[in-house]
Amino acid sequence: MIRHLIAIAALGIAAPAVAAEEKPMTPVTIIKVGNLIADPAKGASGPATITVSGGKIIDIASGSVVPSAPEKHVTIVDMSDKTVMPGLIDLHVHLTGDPGGDFWKQATEPAEWGVVVGAKNALVTAKAGFTTVREAGSSQYSAFSLRKGTAEGVIPGPRIIAAGPALAIVGGHGDTTGFKEDINDALASGYSCTGPIQCAEKVRKASRAGSDIIKITATGGVLSQQGRGLEAHFTDAEMTSIADTAHSLGLKVMAHAHGARGIEAAARAGIDTIDHGTFADEAALKAMKANGSALVPTLMAFQGVSEGLGKGIYTPVVENKIRETLGSVGKAVTMAKDMGVPVAFGTDAGVFGHGRNAEEFALMVRHGLTPREAVISATTLAAKVLGMEEQIGRLATGYSADLIAFDGNPLEDVTVLENIDWVMVRGRVID
């Protein structure tokens, strides 16, 4: 209480009017909270008052300590009948794409269209309660443009950790396939590589272009037009080169990976997250645990593609691969929990409709996580995976003002997170 009142006084809420020649007061937002979950691992703590200024939380006090007559630069937000907690983090999204897009549109739509689609999806994602996302593969600059737009408040949306184009093997998942070779070559992203030296070069190229994280397609994929199976694509030497080069530049690596041996190889190489992890077995999960790799299971991706089967949305080669995966979806989550491998939140939004991200929580619970563990996976654990645990993932003084408000208690029922009433990202309210 005392700290809060001091903070209010320091910001001039109860101070005399400033002289005309003085600078305008910094805007302040005071949020009245009905039930605060500052850190999901610690549970709810009841009514609270959160003070925000300059995009950061400057004070959290128990109870209601809102001034009765606030200054003009102070905005009061009444969430006294809501639960308030940290904004959610999705570690695997594709903001620049929508589900069901025909692969041939690569040849007809300009890369700039991805920014238009991404701006739409950024707003939808933020309104769904996701205040930070890891953009897991896009055209060269579309995600970087979105990142700048949301950071500067030009585009309403979440904080974006952007990968840019994924590194892939020639002809593999992530490379352009499905056309004649001359068309494939013309549409190629420029980030396919062969051999450790060339793969290291592509990591450096991605770093130079502005990638926050390196994305690789370590195994075959489900939605690409190549039918070469879902096992390892890169060699061990290539994956080690990618991981070592990225880490030397201070960048983490995320690996799209389905097949068990490809997952195992990626983990041995030191890759930070295994995304999808569909066919992970005991050996693969042991390698992940030994090397500190987290699992990002993207269960909603499989939910989304299953909804499109038999409707002419996917080509026959893709439908075959979808059916190949569905029987194993979720098994890796159960095994990972039992073996002590971290399970972090990610959805693959874009494969299904953006804004449905929070449906992932119920799927995680169905496959063995407790509601509390599922919420932690999208807050403190996801922040740790990003290396941003001192900035986001919980509510504390000095942290980014990323908050959501809703009815109910997600530590008991995760489905309440599917209906978010109010969102703040970096101190900006998302309308």
N, C-alpha and C positions, 0 to 999 in steps of 0.2 A: 504494500500500500504506500509506504513512504517513498520507495523508489519511483513509483508511478507518479505521485504528486510532484516529486522533484522534476521528473521528465516533462510533465505538463508545464510546470513553471518555467523551465529552461526554454521551452518552445514558445513561451509568451501567451499561453492560453488565458491566463488570468492576469496578464500584465497590462499596464496602461497602453493606450493607442500609441503607435510609433510615430515619430516625427516624419513629416512629408519627405524629407531628404533621405530617410533611411530606406534600406532595401525591403521589399515586400517579405512578409513572413512566409516561411516554408509551409506548404499545405500539410495538414495533419488529418489523419482519419482515425477515429476511435470506434472500435467495434465492441458492442455489448454481446457477450457470448452466453448462451444458455447452458451448454455443457462442453467443456474444452477437452479435446484429445490432443495434447501438445506432442506427445510421443506415443505411438500405438503400443509400444512395448510396455509402457507404464500405465495404460488405461486412461479412463476419463477422470477428470478432477472437478467437475461441476462448473458453476458460473464463473466468468472471468471477464476482464477488460483488456483488449489488445490495442496498443497504440502504434500506428504506422506513420512513417514519414520518410521521404526520399527513397521509396521503394523497399525499405527495410522495416523490420519490427524493432521498435525502440523501447518497448516495455510490455510486459505481461503481468497483470495483477489479478489476484483472486477477488471475486465478487464484482459488484458494479460500482465503479468510481468515476462515472462520467460527470463532467461539470454541468450544472443546471443551465448556465448561460454561456455557451462556448463562444469563442472569438469567431470572426468571419472566416478565418482561414482554417477553421476546424469543422470537419464533417463527421456527424455521428451516424453510424450504421447499426441498426437494431437487429441483432440476431439472437435476442434473448430467449427465443423459443426454439432455437436450432442447436444442433451439434456442429461445432467448428473444429476442423483438423487441418493438417498440412495438405496442400495440393498434391494430387497423385502424379506418379511418374510412370510413363510407359516407355520401356526400353527398346521397342521395336515397332515403328510405324512407317508408313509410306504416305506422307501427306500429299505428295504430288500426283497420286494416282487414285482411281476409284475402282471398285470391283468389277470384274466381268469385261474389262476392256479387251478388244480383239488385238492379238499380238501384231497384226499388220498395221495398226495405227502408228507404230514407230516410224513407218515410212510416209505417213500423211500428216502427222501433227508436229508442229514445231516444239522445240524444247521449252520455249517461253510459255506455252500453254500450261505447262506444269506449275508455273507460279500462280496462274489464275486459279487452277484447281486447288492448289495448295493453300491459297488464301482462304478459300471457302472452307476447306477441311481444318485449317488451323483454328478458325472460330468455333466450328462444331466440336472439335476436340477439347478446346478450353472450356466451353460451356458444359461439357460432360464431366468436368472436374479434373482434367489432366493439365497440370500447369507446367510440366517439363516433359519433353519427349525426345527420344533418340531416333532421328530420321535415318532409316536403315538402307538407304540406297536410292539415288535419284540421278537425273541428268547432271551434267557438270556443274552448273551454277544455280539451278532452280532452288534447291534446299538452302543454299548459302544466301540467296536473295530473301527467302522467307525468314531465315534466321535473323538477318539484319532488320527486316521489316517488323518482326515481333519484338525484337530487342529495343527498337527505337519507338515503338508504340504506333507506327504507321499502319500496321496490320494487327488487329486484335487476335491474340493467340498465345500459345504456350512458349516457354523457353525452348529453343531447338538446339540439340546437340547433333550436328549434321555430319554424315559420312561422305556424301557425294557418291560418285560412281563406285560400284563394288569391284574389287579385284577378282578376276575369274580366269580359268584356263581357256584357251582358244576352243570355241565350240561348246563350252560348258554352260552351266546355269550362271547367269549373270552376263554372259556374252550374248551378242545378237545372233539368233538362230531362227530358222524357219523360212528363210528367203534363199534365192540363188546366191552363190558366193560373192558375186560382184556387189549385190545389195547388202549382204551381211557386212562386207568390208566397208561400204560407204556409211553404214549406220553404226559401226563399232564405236564404243565409248572411248577407246584408247587406253583402257586399263586392264586388258587381258595380258597375261605374261607367261613366259615359259623359262624355267630355270631360276635358280636362286638370285643370280645377279640382276636379271631383268625384273624379277619380282621386287627386289629391294629398290630398284629404280622407280617402279610404279608407286611404291609406298611414299618415296620422297616427292614424287610428282603430286600425289594426293595431298601431302602435307603442304607443299608449295601453293597448291590451288586453294587451300583453306579448310581442309577436312579437320573436324574435331576428333574424329575416330576413324579407324580403318575398318572397312567392311570387306570380308572375303566370302566367297561361296566355296566352302571347303569340300562340299560334296555336291552330287547332283541335286536338282530341285524338282518340285512338283509342277509348277505352273509354266516352266519354260518348254519350248518346242523341241527339246532334245530328249531322246528316250534311252539314254545310256545308263540308266539305273541311278540309285541314290547313294552310292558309296563314294569313297574318297576321289577327289579330282586332283588336287595338288599333291605333289610328292612331299615326303617328310622334309626334305631339304628346302623345298620352296616355302612351306609353311613356317619352318623355323626362321628362314630369312625374313619373311614378312613380319613375324612377331618381334624378332630381335631388332629389326630396323625401326619399326614403329615405336617400340619401347625406348630406343635410343633417342628418339625425337620427342619423347614425353607423351606419346599417343597410345591409347589402348586399342585392342583389336576385338572385333565381334565376328563370329564365324557362323554363317548359315551352314547347318550340318544336320543331316538326317541319319545316314548309315552309321552303324556302331564303330566300324574300324576308322571311318573318317573322323568321327567324334573323338575317338581315342588318340588319333594322330594329331588332331588340332590341339587337344589338351596337352599332350606331351610337348608340343612346340611352344607352349606357354601362352596360347591365345586366351583372352580374358573371359569372354562369354561364349557359350555354345547356344545358339539360337535355334529353336525347334527341338533338336535332340530326340527325334521321334523313336529311333530304334536303339537308343542307348542301352547297353547291357552292363553287367557287373564290371567287366574289364574297362569299358569306356568310362563308367562313373568313378571307378577307382583312380583312373588317370586324371580325371577332372578334380577329384578331391586332393590328390597328391600335388597337383600343379596350381591349385587355387582358382580353377575355372568355375564360373557360376552357370547354372542352367536357366535359360529364358525360354519357357516352353511354348508360348504362342498358341495356346489351345483354341482360341477363337478363330485362328486361321483355318483350322480344320473344320470347325463348326460352319464357318462361312462357305468354304468350298463344297462341303457336303450338301448345303442347301441349293447349290447350283447343278448338282448331278442330274443328268437325263433331260436337261432343258435346252440343250444346244448351245450352252454358254462356252463350254470348253471343247477343244479339239479331241479326237479319239486318243491321241498319245497322252494328253494331259488327264483325261478321265481315267485312263488305265492307272496312272501314277497316283491319282487321288484314292482310288479304291485300294491300291497297294498299301497306303499309309493308314487308313481309317481304323483298322483293327488294332493298331498299336498306340493310338493317341492316348496320352495321359499316363501310360505305364511308367515312363521315365520319371515323372513327377513323384510318384509313389516310391520308386526305388531310390531316387535322389534324396528324398527326405529321410528314408530309413538309413541311408549310408552317410548322412551328414554333408551332402553337397548343397550349397546355397541355391535356393530356387527364387529367382527374381522375376518381377512382373514385366511381361511384354506380350503384345497381342498380334502383331502383323496387320494392324488396321490398314485398310487399303485393299487387302484381300477380301475383307468384308466391309460393310459400310462404316465409315468413320462416325464416331459418337457412341458406338456400341461397346467401346473399350472395356467398360466396367463389368460387362457380362463375363469377362475372364475370371473374375473373383469366384463366382459360383462353380466354375469348372475346376479351378484349383482346389477348392474345398471338396468337390466330388472325388478328386483323385488323391486326397489324403492330408491336405493342409488344414489346420484349424482356421477359423475366421481371423483370429489375431495374426497368425502367420501369413495369411494371404494379404492382409492390410499392410503388414510390415514389409512384405515383398515389393510393394508399390510406393513405399515411403523411405524409411531409414535404410533398408537393404539396397533398394534401387539407387539411392543417393550414394551409398558406399561404392557400388559397382561403377558409378560414374566418376568416383573420386571427388565428389562434391558434398560429402557428409557434413562439412562445416558451413554449408550455405543453404541447403535445401533438405527436405525429407522430414523435418520436424519443425515445431514452432518454438523459437527461442530468440532472445534479444540479439540483434546483429544479423539474424538470418533474413533471407529474402522473404518479402511479404507475399507468400504464395499460400492462399487459404481457400477452403471450400466450406460451405454450410449446407446442411440437409437435415431431414428428420430421421430419428432413430439412432441405433448404436451398431456400427459396422463390426465391432469386435464380437458381436453376438450373431448378427445377420448381415452378411456382406452384400446382400441384394439391395440394401438401402442406398448403396453407392451408385446404383443405376438411375437415381433421381436426385440430381444436384440442383439446389435452389439458388446458390450465389457463389460466385468465383472471383477471386482476386489474384492477379499475376503480377509480380514485381510492383506491388502497390497500386496497380491499376485494376479497377473493377471491369469485368467482362460483361458487356450488355448484349 
